[in-house]
Amino acid sequence: MWATPEQIIEAEVQEDSVFAIVKDVLVWTKIVVITTLLVFAMIKYYKKQRGHNRFTVLLAYKIFCMIGILIFDNTTRYIFLFYFLILSSNACTYLSLMHVVRNYEVPEGAGLKHRVKNYYYIMNVIYVLMIPVAFIPGLAPVCSNQRTYPTTLYWCNVLFLTNACFFWVMFKKNFFFNLSETDNEKTPLIQEG
């Protein structure tokens, strides 16, 4: 049975339940906190590098994506645009973290860059391939009566979780550096100030 346009509009109107309010507060808080942290990171990086580069541009675009996602979540939901904002936001997060990992200013940094090279290129290809996939009928990020959550959005989630796991393992394994306790004290991986 197909829904009438009036039923669709009525279904899109959210009730002001406690769960909807809590969800909205959590989403807004998350976006505000992350955006604030990204702005501080951009300012600090700008001061340190005395200018902008691709890293600060990625952070600025990530902020734009997050604000766009927040707007689409609280207004008319254009799923196709929502998909591209989520995909590009995930890609910005991935590329920003890879920029940090591939540019460690320690002697072992070149080895780390070489070790993550294949993962870097494979993930870049996957992110690029996700764009034309969105235009394939049946896979396009649109909702229907048969499928309310598009397949491509699941794939965005899988990419995000894959990258999160990769960077978590890298962090837990100390980025596979063979540093002794005294080396860790002399040359911390993440520089202060």
KAJOUR-V559462 format. One record per residue. N is the residue number from 1. RES is the residue in one small letter. PSI is psi in radians with two decimals (999 if undefined). OMEGA is omega in whole degrees, 0 to 359 (none if undefined). D_CENTER is the distance of its C-alpha to the mean C-alpha in whole Angstrom. Layout:
# KAJOUR-V559462
N&RES&PSI&OMEGA&D_CENTER ; N&RES&PSI&OMEGA&D_CENTER
This chain:
# KAJOUR-V559462
1&m&2.24&182&37 ; 2&w&2.53&178&35 ; 3&a&2.52&177&34 ; 4&t&2.80&178&36 ; 5&p&-0.62&179&34 ; 6&e&-0.68&179&35 ; 7&q&-0.63&178&34 ; 8&i&-0.80&179&30 ; 9&i&-0.73&179&30 ; 10&e&-0.68&180&32 ; 11&a&-0.49&181&29 ; 12&e&-0.36&179&26 ; 13&v&2.09&182&28 ; 14&q&2.52&174&26 ; 15&e&2.71&178&29 ; 16&d&1.01&179&29 ; 17&s&2.89&179&29 ; 18&v&-0.72&181&28 ; 19&f&-0.68&178&25 ; 20&a&-0.69&179&24 ; 21&i&-0.77&178&24 ; 22&v&-0.76&179&23 ; 23&k&-0.81&180&19 ; 24&d&-0.76&179&19 ; 25&v&-0.76&179&20 ; 26&l&-0.75&180&17 ; 27&v&-0.82&179&15 ; 28&w&-0.77&180&16 ; 29&t&-0.80&180&17 ; 30&k&-0.84&182&13 ; 31&i&-0.77&181&12 ; 32&v&-0.79&181&15 ; 33&v&-0.85&181&15 ; 34&i&-0.74&179&11 ; 35&t&-0.74&178&12 ; 36&t&-0.79&178&16 ; 37&l&-0.70&179&14 ; 38&l&-0.68&178&12 ; 39&v&-0.77&178&16 ; 40&f&-0.70&178&18 ; 41&a&-0.74&179&16 ; 42&m&-0.76&181&16 ; 43&i&-0.80&181&20 ; 44&k&-0.76&180&21 ; 45&y&-0.69&179&19 ; 46&y&-0.79&180&21 ; 47&k&-0.70&181&24 ; 48&k&-0.74&183&24 ; 49&q&-0.13&182&24 ; 50&r&0.77&178&26 ; 51&g&3.07&179&24 ; 52&h&2.68&172&21 ; 53&n&-2.92&184&19 ; 54&r&-0.49&180&16 ; 55&f&-0.82&179&14 ; 56&t&-0.57&176&15 ; 57&v&-0.72&177&14 ; 58&l&-0.76&180&11 ; 59&l&-0.71&179&11 ; 60&a&-0.72&179&13 ; 61&y&-0.63&177&11 ; 62&k&-0.73&177&8 ; 63&i&-0.79&178&10 ; 64&f&-0.79&180&12 ; 65&c&-0.77&182&9 ; 66&m&-0.69&177&9 ; 67&i&-0.69&177&13 ; 68&g&-0.75&178&13 ; 69&i&-0.74&179&12 ; 70&l&-0.74&179&14 ; 71&i&-0.82&180&17 ; 72&f&-0.52&179&16 ; 73&d&-0.45&183&16 ; 74&n&0.04&177&19 ; 75&t&-2.66&178&21 ; 76&t&2.29&184&22 ; 77&r&1.71&173&19 ; 78&y&1.68&189&19 ; 79&i&-0.67&181&17 ; 80&f&-0.81&178&17 ; 81&l&-0.64&177&15 ; 82&f&-0.76&178&13 ; 83&y&-0.83&182&12 ; 84&f&-0.60&176&12 ; 85&l&-0.75&179&10 ; 86&i&-0.79&180&7 ; 87&l&-0.82&182&7 ; 88&s&-0.54&175&7 ; 89&s&-0.79&176&4 ; 90&n&-0.73&180&3 ; 91&a&-0.69&178&6 ; 92&c&-0.75&178&6 ; 93&t&-0.84&180&4 ; 94&y&-0.87&183&6 ; 95&l&-0.62&178&9 ; 96&s&-0.80&179&9 ; 97&l&-0.67&178&10 ; 98&m&-0.60&177&12 ; 99&h&-0.77&180&14 ; 100&v&-0.83&183&15 ; 101&v&-0.71&184&16 ; 102&r&-0.12&183&18 ; 103&n&0.55&175&20 ; 104&y&2.34&180&21 ; 105&e&1.02&174&24 ; 106&v&2.78&182&26 ; 107&p&-0.57&181&29 ; 108&e&-0.06&184&27 ; 109&g&-0.65&180&24 ; 110&a&-0.68&177&25 ; 111&g&-0.68&178&26 ; 112&l&-0.74&178&22 ; 113&k&-0.72&179&21 ; 114&h&-0.70&182&23 ; 115&r&-0.57&182&22 ; 116&v&0.07&185&19 ; 117&k&-0.85&182&20 ; 118&n&-0.78&178&20 ; 119&y&-0.74&180&17 ; 120&y&-0.87&182&15 ; 121&y&-0.70&180&17 ; 122&i&-0.80&181&17 ; 123&m&-0.64&176&13 ; 124&n&-0.75&179&13 ; 125&v&-0.76&180&16 ; 126&i&-0.78&179&14 ; 127&y&-0.72&179&11 ; 128&v&-0.69&180&15 ; 129&l&-0.41&179&17 ; 130&m&-0.37&180&14 ; 131&i&-0.96&179&15 ; 132&p&-0.47&178&19 ; 133&v&-0.55&181&19 ; 134&a&-0.28&181&18 ; 135&f&0.04&179&21 ; 136&i&2.16&179&23 ; 137&p&2.41&182&25 ; 138&g&-0.44&177&25 ; 139&l&-0.21&182&21 ; 140&a&2.55&180&20 ; 141&p&1.32&175&18 ; 142&v&2.62&178&21 ; 143&c&2.58&177&22 ; 144&s&3.08&178&26 ; 145&n&-0.51&181&29 ; 146&q&-0.52&184&28 ; 147&r&1.94&181&24 ; 148&t&-0.33&179&22 ; 149&y&1.93&185&19 ; 150&p&2.56&180&18 ; 151&t&-0.70&183&18 ; 152&t&-0.52&176&15 ; 153&l&-0.58&173&13 ; 154&y&-0.75&180&14 ; 155&w&-0.66&175&13 ; 156&c&-0.74&178&9 ; 157&n&-0.73&179&10 ; 158&v&-0.75&178&12 ; 159&l&-0.77&180&9 ; 160&f&-0.82&181&7 ; 161&l&-0.65&177&10 ; 162&t&-0.82&179&11 ; 163&n&-0.69&179&9 ; 164&a&-0.78&178&9 ; 165&c&-0.76&180&13 ; 166&f&-0.88&183&14 ; 167&f&-0.53&176&13 ; 168&w&-0.78&178&14 ; 169&v&-0.75&178&17 ; 170&m&-0.77&181&17 ; 171&f&-0.80&182&18 ; 172&k&-0.54&180&20 ; 173&k&0.26&180&22 ; 174&n&0.63&179&22 ; 175&f&0.44&177&21 ; 176&f&0.42&174&24 ; 177&f&2.54&176&26 ; 178&n&1.27&181&30 ; 179&l&2.37&176&30 ; 180&s&3.03&180&33 ; 181&e&-0.71&181&33 ; 182&t&-0.60&177&35 ; 183&d&-0.67&180&33 ; 184&n&-0.63&180&30 ; 185&e&-0.62&182&32 ; 186&k&-0.77&186&33 ; 187&t&1.52&178&29 ; 188&p&2.55&182&26 ; 189&l&-0.64&179&23 ; 190&i&1.94&184&21 ; 191&q&2.44&175&24 ; 192&e&2.56&174&25 ; 193&g&999&none&25
